[in-house]
Amino acid sequence: MSALPEIATVAVIGAGNGGCAAAVDLTQRGFEVRLWGRSAATIEPLIAADRIEHEGILGEGATAPALMTADLARALDGADLVLILGPTHAHEEIAGALAPYLTSQQIVMAAPGHTLLLIPDTIRRLGGRFAAYCDATTLPYICRKLTPIRVRVSRAARVLLFAAFPGEIAAEAAARIGPVLPAIAPTPSLLHTVFPYTNAIHHPAALLLNVGRVESTAGDYCHYFDGITPAVGRLIDALDAERIAVAAGFGIATEPLPDYFFRIGYTSAEGRAGGAHGVFHHSEPNRWIKAPATIDHRFFNEDVPFGLVALSELGRLAGVATGIVDAVIAVASAVAGRSFRAEGLTLQRMGIAGLSPEQLVALLRSGNRGDAE
């Protein structure tokens, strides 16, 4: 267990919803937290206030992390864990920014991760080092910032599917990170945190089928409760079936969305029995979350190119058809006026181009590219 550090100091990378929630939670639990934001508009109000206001499951009040800064070198200096809580479409940029400052004694983790080798390959290509790379399927919290310095945290995930690269060190990495994120549940490889990323299944579908409503009301409705009607739920269910089929192409059994949401505590037993529509109509943590004010939003900009495109690419690698996924990518691109496939997470960007499914599994297990030849 001596190869990886005990974690006392955490650099939280990203000062948005998840970053602020984590900074409050970890500070309250006794960790030294350094919060860094890549956007001046995000981090400067927090620096000026010298606190994060919060409500919900972390209590009503204000918490001051040890450091909130726009200086990445200062945030990383001496941190045991570098916890990336930024959006997946920013992973490459974030990894590039981290590379000059990381050391071989630091663990790097992304939550959400599900970009396979994009982060570790980018860091190494730029000469950076780290002790281990880990990721999780999703953010550890359901949370939304209400103001530039105030976050509402509705729920913490009961289960946070976790993987390490190489997969052989997953147990050791989980032992170190467990005190920081107690909900983590180790899985065999980074592929096992790709397929449970269900945001890619429900966010684009619900936004796509409500584009007129978003544009005419500026999102003045509850996205999950009002926007996911029975018909929208059927599209989500069809996308979910393709997600499960692609995972099976790699020999991975992944839970249907209703079972997964029930297990992590985001819906009730009644919701679990009702397909995607039932899931979200019985999801108390999501009940009052408003829809995006515009379709220029991460539900498209992140979850299509870095969720659905990745699923389509992995389906192609495994020889599994993804007709519904491909249709949503195409229509969302037309509606948004941009090519999400061209922007997206291809096999090349994931660091796995030219591999067979068997070679990919071997590489993720051992971390040795020679095993994939």
C-alpha positions as a Markdown table, in Angstrom:
| # | Residue | x | y | z |
|---|---|---|---|---|
| 1 | Met | 0.0 | 0.0 | 0.0 |
| 2 | Ser | 3.0 | 2.3 | 0.2 |
| 3 | Ala | 3.0 | 3.2 | -3.5 |
| 4 | Leu | 0.1 | 5.6 | -3.3 |
| 5 | Pro | -0.1 | 8.4 | -0.8 |
| 6 | Glu | -2.5 | 8.7 | 2.1 |
| 7 | Ile | -4.8 | 11.6 | 1.3 |
| 8 | Ala | -5.0 | 14.6 | 3.5 |
| 9 | Thr | -4.9 | 17.4 | 0.9 |
| 10 | Val | -7.2 | 17.6 | -2.1 |
| 11 | Ala | -6.9 | 19.9 | -5.0 |
| 12 | Val | -10.5 | 20.3 | -6.4 |
| 13 | Ile | -10.3 | 21.1 | -10.1 |
| 14 | Gly | -13.4 | 23.0 | -11.3 |
| 15 | Ala | -15.4 | 25.6 | -9.3 |
| 16 | Gly | -18.8 | 24.8 | -10.8 |
| 17 | Asn | -21.6 | 22.8 | -9.3 |
| 18 | Gly | -19.7 | 19.7 | -8.4 |
| 19 | Gly | -16.5 | 21.5 | -7.4 |
| 20 | Cys | -18.2 | 23.8 | -5.0 |
| 21 | Ala | -20.2 | 20.8 | -3.5 |
| 22 | Ala | -17.0 | 18.8 | -3.1 |
| 23 | Ala | -15.1 | 21.7 | -1.6 |
| 24 | Val | -17.8 | 22.2 | 1.1 |
| 25 | Asp | -18.2 | 18.5 | 1.8 |
| 26 | Leu | -14.5 | 17.7 | 2.0 |
| 27 | Thr | -13.7 | 20.7 | 4.1 |
| 28 | Gln | -16.5 | 19.8 | 6.5 |
| 29 | Arg | -15.0 | 16.3 | 6.8 |
| 30 | Gly | -11.5 | 17.6 | 7.7 |
| 31 | Phe | -9.6 | 17.6 | 4.5 |
| 32 | Glu | -7.4 | 20.5 | 3.4 |
| 33 | Val | -9.1 | 21.6 | 0.2 |
| 34 | Arg | -7.7 | 23.8 | -2.5 |
| 35 | Leu | -10.4 | 24.9 | -5.0 |
| 36 | Trp | -9.2 | 26.0 | -8.5 |
| 37 | Gly | -11.4 | 27.3 | -11.3 |
| 38 | Arg | -10.4 | 27.6 | -14.9 |
| 39 | Ser | -12.8 | 30.4 | -15.6 |
| 40 | Ala | -12.3 | 33.8 | -13.9 |
| 41 | Ala | -16.0 | 34.4 | -13.9 |
| 42 | Thr | -16.4 | 31.2 | -11.8 |
| 43 | Ile | -13.6 | 31.5 | -9.4 |
| 44 | Glu | -13.2 | 35.2 | -8.8 |
| 45 | Pro | -16.5 | 35.7 | -6.9 |
| 46 | Leu | -15.6 | 32.8 | -4.6 |
| 47 | Ile | -12.2 | 34.3 | -3.9 |
| 48 | Ala | -13.7 | 37.7 | -3.2 |
| 49 | Ala | -16.3 | 36.2 | -0.8 |
| 50 | Asp | -13.8 | 33.8 | 0.8 |
| 51 | Arg | -16.5 | 31.3 | 1.4 |
| 52 | Ile | -19.0 | 29.0 | -0.3 |
| 53 | Glu | -22.6 | 29.4 | 0.8 |
| 54 | His | -24.6 | 26.2 | 0.7 |
| 55 | Glu | -27.9 | 24.6 | 1.4 |
| 56 | Gly | -29.4 | 21.1 | 1.3 |
| 57 | Ile | -27.8 | 17.9 | 2.7 |
| 58 | Leu | -24.6 | 19.7 | 3.7 |
| 59 | Gly | -26.5 | 22.1 | 5.9 |
| 60 | Glu | -27.5 | 25.8 | 5.6 |
| 61 | Gly | -24.5 | 28.1 | 6.0 |
| 62 | Ala | -21.1 | 29.0 | 4.6 |
| 63 | Thr | -17.9 | 27.0 | 4.5 |
| 64 | Ala | -14.4 | 28.4 | 3.7 |
| 65 | Pro | -12.0 | 25.9 | 2.1 |
| 66 | Ala | -8.3 | 26.3 | 2.9 |
| 67 | Leu | -7.6 | 27.9 | -0.5 |
| 68 | Met | -9.6 | 29.2 | -3.4 |
| 69 | Thr | -7.4 | 30.3 | -6.3 |
| 70 | Ala | -6.9 | 30.9 | -10.0 |
| 71 | Asp | -3.3 | 29.9 | -9.6 |
| 72 | Leu | -3.1 | 26.2 | -10.6 |
| 73 | Ala | 0.5 | 25.7 | -9.4 |
| 74 | Arg | -0.5 | 26.9 | -5.9 |
| 75 | Ala | -3.6 | 24.7 | -5.9 |
| 76 | Leu | -1.6 | 21.6 | -6.8 |
| 77 | Asp | 1.5 | 22.1 | -4.7 |
| 78 | Gly | 1.6 | 19.3 | -2.1 |
| 79 | Ala | -1.9 | 18.0 | -2.9 |
| 80 | Asp | -2.2 | 14.2 | -2.5 |
| 81 | Leu | -5.3 | 13.9 | -4.7 |
| 82 | Val | -6.1 | 16.0 | -7.7 |
| 83 | Leu | -9.9 | 15.6 | -8.1 |
| 84 | Ile | -11.1 | 16.8 | -11.5 |
| 85 | Leu | -14.8 | 17.8 | -11.3 |
| 86 | Gly | -15.0 | 19.7 | -14.5 |
| 87 | Pro | -17.1 | 18.7 | -17.6 |
| 88 | Thr | -15.8 | 16.0 | -19.8 |
| 89 | His | -15.6 | 18.3 | -22.8 |
| 90 | Ala | -12.9 | 20.2 | -20.8 |
| 91 | His | -10.9 | 17.1 | -19.9 |
| 92 | Glu | -8.2 | 17.6 | -22.6 |
| 93 | Glu | -7.8 | 21.2 | -21.7 |
| 94 | Ile | -7.6 | 20.5 | -18.0 |
| 95 | Ala | -5.1 | 17.6 | -18.4 |
| 96 | Gly | -2.9 | 19.9 | -20.5 |
| 97 | Ala | -3.0 | 22.6 | -17.8 |
| 98 | Leu | -2.2 | 20.1 | -15.0 |
| 99 | Ala | 0.7 | 18.4 | -16.8 |
| 100 | Pro | 3.5 | 20.8 | -15.9 |
| 101 | Tyr | 2.7 | 20.8 | -12.2 |
| 102 | Leu | 1.9 | 17.2 | -11.4 |
| 103 | Thr | 4.3 | 14.9 | -9.5 |
| 104 | Ser | 4.8 | 11.2 | -9.4 |
| 105 | Gln | 3.4 | 11.2 | -5.8 |
| 106 | Gln | -0.1 | 12.5 | -6.8 |
| 107 | Ile | -3.2 | 10.6 | -7.6 |
| 108 | Val | -5.3 | 12.1 | -10.4 |
| 109 | Met | -9.1 | 11.3 | -10.5 |
| 110 | Ala | -11.9 | 12.6 | -12.7 |
| 111 | Ala | -15.6 | 12.4 | -11.7 |
| 112 | Pro | -17.2 | 12.2 | -14.1 |
| 113 | Gly | -14.5 | 10.4 | -16.0 |
| 114 | His | -15.7 | 8.0 | -18.8 |
| 115 | Thr | -13.2 | 9.5 | -21.3 |
| 116 | Leu | -11.0 | 6.3 | -21.1 |
| 117 | Leu | -7.3 | 7.3 | -21.7 |
| 118 | Leu | -7.8 | 10.9 | -22.8 |
| 119 | Ile | -6.6 | 12.4 | -19.5 |
| 120 | Pro | -3.6 | 10.1 | -18.7 |
| 121 | Asp | -2.4 | 10.1 | -22.3 |
| 122 | Thr | -2.6 | 13.9 | -22.5 |
| 123 | Ile | -0.7 | 14.3 | -19.3 |
| 124 | Arg | 2.0 | 11.9 | -20.3 |
| 125 | Arg | 2.3 | 13.3 | -23.9 |
| 126 | Leu | 3.0 | 16.7 | -22.3 |
| 127 | Gly | 5.7 | 15.3 | -20.0 |
| 128 | Gly | 3.5 | 15.1 | -16.8 |
| 129 | Arg | 3.7 | 12.5 | -14.2 |
| 130 | Phe | 1.2 | 11.0 | -11.6 |
| 131 | Ala | 1.1 | 8.1 | -9.2 |
| 132 | Ala | -2.2 | 6.7 | -10.6 |
| 133 | Tyr | -5.2 | 7.8 | -12.7 |
| 134 | Cys | -8.7 | 7.0 | -11.5 |
| 135 | Asp | -12.2 | 7.9 | -12.5 |
| 136 | Ala | -15.9 | 7.6 | -11.6 |
| 137 | Thr | -19.0 | 7.4 | -13.7 |
| 138 | Thr | -20.6 | 10.6 | -12.5 |
| 139 | Leu | -20.4 | 13.5 | -10.1 |
| 140 | Pro | -20.6 | 12.5 | -6.5 |
| 141 | Tyr | -23.5 | 14.8 | -5.9 |
| 142 | Ile | -26.7 | 16.1 | -7.4 |
| 143 | Cys | -26.1 | 19.8 | -7.0 |
| 144 | Arg | -26.7 | 23.2 | -8.7 |
| 145 | Lys | -25.2 | 26.6 | -8.1 |
| 146 | Leu | -27.9 | 29.1 | -7.2 |
| 147 | Thr | -25.6 | 32.1 | -7.3 |
| 148 | Pro | -21.9 | 32.5 | -8.1 |
| 149 | Ile | -21.1 | 31.7 | -4.5 |
| 150 | Arg | -24.0 | 29.5 | -3.4 |
| 151 | Val | -24.6 | 25.8 | -4.1 |
| 152 | Arg | -27.6 | 23.6 | -3.3 |
| 153 | Val | -26.6 | 20.0 | -2.8 |
| 154 | Ser | -29.7 | 17.8 | -3.1 |
| 155 | Arg | -28.2 | 14.3 | -2.7 |
| 156 | Ala | -24.9 | 12.4 | -2.5 |
| 157 | Ala | -24.6 | 9.3 | -4.6 |
| 158 | Arg | -25.0 | 6.1 | -2.6 |
| 159 | Val | -22.8 | 4.3 | -5.1 |
| 160 | Leu | -20.1 | 5.8 | -7.2 |
| 161 | Leu | -18.7 | 3.3 | -9.7 |
| 162 | Phe | -14.9 | 3.7 | -9.7 |
| 163 | Ala | -12.0 | 2.5 | -11.8 |
| 164 | Ala | -8.2 | 2.9 | -11.9 |
| 165 | Phe | -5.6 | 2.7 | -14.7 |
| 166 | Pro | -4.1 | 0.2 | -14.8 |
| 167 | Gly | -7.0 | -1.9 | -13.5 |
| 168 | Glu | -4.6 | -4.0 | -11.5 |
| 169 | Ile | -4.2 | -1.2 | -8.9 |
| 170 | Ala | -7.9 | -0.6 | -8.4 |
| 171 | Ala | -8.1 | -2.1 | -4.9 |
| 172 | Glu | -5.1 | -0.1 | -3.7 |
| 173 | Ala | -6.4 | 3.1 | -5.3 |
| 174 | Ala | -9.8 | 2.6 | -3.8 |
| 175 | Ala | -8.4 | 2.1 | -0.3 |
| 176 | Arg | -6.7 | 5.5 | -0.6 |
| 177 | Ile | -9.6 | 7.4 | -2.1 |
| 178 | Gly | -12.4 | 5.7 | -0.1 |
| 179 | Pro | -12.0 | 8.0 | 2.9 |
| 180 | Val | -12.4 | 11.0 | 0.5 |
| 181 | Leu | -15.4 | 9.6 | -1.5 |
| 182 | Pro | -16.9 | 6.8 | 0.7 |
| 183 | Ala | -19.5 | 5.9 | -2.0 |
| 184 | Ile | -16.9 | 4.5 | -4.5 |
| 185 | Ala | -17.4 | 0.9 | -5.6 |
| 186 | Pro | -14.3 | -0.5 | -7.5 |
| 187 | Thr | -14.8 | -2.0 | -10.9 |
| 188 | Pro | -12.3 | -3.9 | -13.1 |
| 189 | Ser | -11.4 | -1.2 | -15.6 |
| 190 | Leu | -12.1 | 2.2 | -17.1 |
| 191 | Leu | -14.5 | 0.6 | -19.5 |
| 192 | His | -16.7 | -0.2 | -16.5 |
| 193 | Thr | -17.2 | 3.5 | -15.7 |
| 194 | Val | -17.9 | 4.4 | -19.4 |
| 195 | Phe | -21.1 | 2.4 | -19.9 |
| 196 | Pro | -22.9 | 3.4 | -16.7 |
| 197 | Tyr | -22.7 | 7.1 | -17.7 |
| 198 | Thr | -26.4 | 7.5 | -18.1 |
| 199 | Asn | -26.4 | 11.3 | -18.5 |
| 200 | Ala | -25.6 | 10.6 | -22.1 |
| 201 | Ile | -28.7 | 8.5 | -22.4 |
| 202 | His | -31.3 | 10.9 | -20.8 |
| 203 | His | -30.0 | 14.4 | -21.1 |
| 204 | Pro | -29.7 | 14.7 | -24.9 |
| 205 | Ala | -33.0 | 12.9 | -25.5 |
| 206 | Ala | -35.0 | 15.0 | -23.1 |
| 207 | Leu | -33.5 | 18.3 | -24.4 |
| 208 | Leu | -33.9 | 17.3 | -28.1 |
| 209 | Leu | -37.6 | 16.5 | -27.7 |
| 210 | Asn | -38.2 | 19.7 | -25.8 |
| 211 | Val | -36.2 | 22.2 | -28.0 |
| 212 | Gly | -39.3 | 24.2 | -28.8 |
| 213 | Arg | -40.3 | 24.5 | -25.2 |
| 214 | Val | -36.8 | 25.6 | -24.2 |
| 215 | Glu | -36.6 | 28.2 | -26.9 |
| 216 | Ser | -40.1 | 29.6 | -26.3 |
| 217 | Thr | -39.9 | 29.7 | -22.5 |
| 218 | Ala | -36.2 | 30.0 | -21.8 |
| 219 | Gly | -36.4 | 26.8 | -19.9 |
| 220 | Asp | -39.2 | 27.8 | -17.6 |
| 221 | Tyr | -40.2 | 24.2 | -16.6 |
| 222 | Cys | -38.8 | 21.3 | -14.6 |
| 223 | His | -36.5 | 19.5 | -16.9 |
| 224 | Tyr | -36.8 | 16.0 | -15.5 |
| 225 | Phe | -40.4 | 16.0 | -14.2 |
| 226 | Asp | -42.1 | 18.0 | -16.9 |
| 227 | Gly | -39.8 | 17.4 | -19.8 |
| 228 | Ile | -39.6 | 13.6 | -19.6 |
| 229 | Thr | -43.1 | 12.6 | -20.7 |
| 230 | Pro | -44.0 | 8.9 | -21.5 |
| 231 | Ala | -42.9 | 9.4 | -25.2 |
| 232 | Val | -39.6 | 11.0 | -24.2 |
| 233 | Gly | -39.1 | 8.1 | -21.8 |
| 234 | Arg | -39.5 | 5.7 | -24.6 |
| 235 | Leu | -36.7 | 7.3 | -26.5 |
| 236 | Ile | -34.5 | 7.2 | -23.5 |
| 237 | Asp | -35.4 | 3.5 | -23.0 |
| 238 | Ala | -34.4 | 2.8 | -26.6 |
| 239 | Leu | -31.0 | 4.5 | -26.2 |
| 240 | Asp | -30.5 | 2.6 | -22.9 |
| 241 | Ala | -31.0 | -0.7 | -24.7 |
| 242 | Glu | -28.2 | 0.2 | -27.2 |
| 243 | Arg | -25.9 | 1.2 | -24.3 |
| 244 | Ile | -26.4 | -2.1 | -22.7 |
| 245 | Ala | -25.8 | -4.0 | -26.0 |
| 246 | Val | -22.5 | -2.1 | -26.6 |
| 247 | Ala | -21.3 | -3.0 | -23.1 |
| 248 | Ala | -22.2 | -6.6 | -23.7 |
| 249 | Gly | -20.0 | -6.5 | -26.9 |
| 250 | Phe | -17.0 | -6.0 | -24.5 |
| 251 | Gly | -18.2 | -8.7 | -22.2 |
| 252 | Ile | -19.5 | -6.2 | -19.6 |
| 253 | Ala | -22.9 | -6.5 | -18.0 |
| 254 | Thr | -24.2 | -3.0 | -17.1 |
| 255 | Glu | -27.4 | -2.2 | -15.3 |
| 256 | Pro | -30.5 | -0.7 | -17.1 |
| 257 | Leu | -31.0 | 2.9 | -16.2 |
| 258 | Pro | -33.9 | 2.3 | -13.8 |
| 259 | Asp | -31.9 | -0.3 | -11.8 |
| 260 | Tyr | -28.9 | 1.9 | -11.6 |
| 261 | Phe | -30.8 | 5.0 | -10.5 |
| 262 | Phe | -32.5 | 3.0 | -7.8 |
| 263 | Arg | -29.2 | 1.6 | -6.6 |
| 264 | Ile | -27.5 | 5.0 | -6.3 |
| 265 | Gly | -30.5 | 6.4 | -4.5 |
| 266 | Tyr | -31.9 | 8.7 | -7.3 |
| 267 | Thr | -35.3 | 7.1 | -7.7 |
| 268 | Ser | -37.8 | 5.0 | -5.7 |
| 269 | Ala | -38.8 | 1.4 | -6.1 |
| 270 | Glu | -42.0 | 2.6 | -7.9 |
| 271 | Gly | -39.9 | 4.7 | -10.3 |
| 272 | Arg | -37.6 | 1.7 | -11.0 |
| 273 | Ala | -40.5 | -0.3 | -12.2 |
| 274 | Gly | -41.7 | 2.4 | -14.7 |
| 275 | Gly | -38.9 | 2.7 | -17.3 |
| 276 | Ala | -37.2 | 6.1 | -17.8 |
| 277 | His | -40.5 | 8.0 | -17.4 |
| 278 | Gly | -41.1 | 6.3 | -14.1 |
| 279 | Val | -37.5 | 6.9 | -12.9 |
| 280 | Phe | -37.7 | 10.6 | -13.3 |
| 281 | His | -41.2 | 11.1 | -12.1 |
| 282 | His | -40.2 | 9.5 | -8.8 |
| 283 | Ser | -36.7 | 11.1 | -8.5 |
| 284 | Glu | -37.0 | 13.5 | -5.6 |
| 285 | Pro | -33.5 | 14.9 | -5.9 |
| 286 | Asn | -34.2 | 15.9 | -9.5 |
| 287 | Arg | -37.8 | 17.0 | -9.1 |
| 288 | Trp | -37.4 | 20.7 | -9.0 |
| 289 | Ile | -34.4 | 21.2 | -11.3 |
| 290 | Lys | -35.2 | 23.7 | -14.0 |
| 291 | Ala | -34.6 | 23.1 | -17.7 |
| 292 | Pro | -31.7 | 24.8 | -19.5 |
| 293 | Ala | -32.5 | 28.3 | -20.6 |
| 294 | Thr | -31.0 | 27.6 | -24.0 |
| 295 | Ile | -30.0 | 24.6 | -26.1 |
| 296 | Asp | -26.4 | 25.8 | -26.0 |
| 297 | His | -26.0 | 23.7 | -22.8 |
| 298 | Arg | -23.9 | 20.8 | -21.5 |
| 299 | Phe | -26.9 | 18.5 | -22.0 |
| 300 | Phe | -26.0 | 18.8 | -25.7 |
| 301 | Asn | -22.5 | 20.2 | -25.8 |
| 302 | Glu | -21.1 | 17.6 | -23.3 |
| 303 | Asp | -23.4 | 14.6 | -23.4 |
| 304 | Val | -23.7 | 14.2 | -27.2 |
| 305 | Pro | -20.0 | 14.5 | -28.3 |
| 306 | Phe | -18.5 | 13.0 | -25.1 |
| 307 | Gly | -21.3 | 10.6 | -24.3 |
| 308 | Leu | -23.2 | 9.4 | -27.3 |
| 309 | Val | -20.4 | 9.8 | -29.8 |
| 310 | Ala | -18.1 | 7.7 | -27.5 |
| 311 | Leu | -20.9 | 5.1 | -27.3 |
| 312 | Ser | -21.3 | 5.0 | -31.0 |
| 313 | Glu | -17.5 | 4.7 | -31.5 |
| 314 | Leu | -17.3 | 1.8 | -29.0 |
| 315 | Gly | -20.2 | 0.1 | -30.7 |
| 316 | Arg | -18.4 | 0.3 | -34.0 |
| 317 | Leu | -15.3 | -1.2 | -32.4 |
| 318 | Ala | -17.4 | -4.1 | -30.9 |
| 319 | Gly | -19.5 | -4.6 | -34.0 |
| 320 | Val | -22.7 | -3.6 | -32.3 |
| 321 | Ala | -25.3 | -1.5 | -34.2 |
| 322 | Thr | -26.2 | 1.9 | -32.6 |
| 323 | Gly | -28.9 | 3.2 | -34.9 |
| 324 | Ile | -30.9 | 5.2 | -32.3 |
| 325 | Val | -27.7 | 6.6 | -30.8 |
| 326 | Asp | -26.5 | 7.7 | -34.2 |
| 327 | Ala | -29.9 | 9.2 | -35.1 |
| 328 | Val | -29.9 | 11.4 | -31.9 |
| 329 | Ile | -26.3 | 12.5 | -32.7 |
| 330 | Ala | -27.4 | 13.5 | -36.2 |
| 331 | Val | -30.6 | 15.3 | -35.2 |
| 332 | Ala | -29.0 | 17.1 | -32.2 |
| 333 | Ser | -26.2 | 18.3 | -34.5 |
| 334 | Ala | -28.7 | 19.6 | -37.0 |
| 335 | Val | -30.7 | 21.4 | -34.3 |
| 336 | Ala | -27.6 | 22.9 | -32.7 |
| 337 | Gly | -26.0 | 23.8 | -35.9 |
| 338 | Arg | -22.7 | 22.1 | -35.2 |
| 339 | Ser | -21.2 | 18.7 | -35.8 |
| 340 | Phe | -21.1 | 16.9 | -32.5 |
| 341 | Arg | -19.5 | 13.8 | -34.2 |
| 342 | Ala | -16.6 | 15.9 | -35.5 |
| 343 | Glu | -16.2 | 17.4 | -32.0 |
| 344 | Gly | -16.6 | 14.2 | -30.2 |
| 345 | Leu | -14.8 | 11.5 | -28.3 |
| 346 | Thr | -13.4 | 9.3 | -31.1 |
| 347 | Leu | -11.4 | 6.1 | -30.6 |
| 348 | Gln | -8.3 | 8.2 | -31.5 |
| 349 | Arg | -9.1 | 10.8 | -28.8 |
| 350 | Met | -9.8 | 8.0 | -26.3 |
| 351 | Gly | -6.3 | 6.6 | -27.0 |
| 352 | Ile | -7.6 | 3.2 | -28.2 |
| 353 | Ala | -7.6 | 3.5 | -32.0 |
| 354 | Gly | -6.5 | 0.3 | -33.8 |
| 355 | Leu | -7.2 | -2.0 | -30.9 |
| 356 | Ser | -9.5 | -4.9 | -30.9 |
| 357 | Pro | -12.0 | -5.3 | -28.0 |
| 358 | Glu | -9.7 | -8.0 | -26.5 |
| 359 | Gln | -6.6 | -5.8 | -26.8 |
| 360 | Leu | -8.4 | -2.9 | -25.2 |
| 361 | Val | -9.5 | -5.0 | -22.2 |
| 362 | Ala | -5.8 | -6.2 | -21.8 |
| 363 | Leu | -4.4 | -2.7 | -22.0 |
| 364 | Leu | -6.8 | -1.3 | -19.4 |
| 365 | Arg | -6.1 | -4.2 | -17.1 |
| 366 | Ser | -2.2 | -4.0 | -17.2 |
| 367 | Gly | -1.5 | -0.4 | -18.4 |
| 368 | Asn | 1.0 | -1.9 | -20.8 |
| 369 | Arg | 0.5 | -1.1 | -24.4 |
| 370 | Gly | 2.7 | -4.1 | -25.3 |
| 371 | Asp | -0.2 | -6.3 | -24.0 |
| 372 | Ala | -2.4 | -4.8 | -26.6 |
| 373 | Glu | -0.2 | -5.8 | -29.5 |
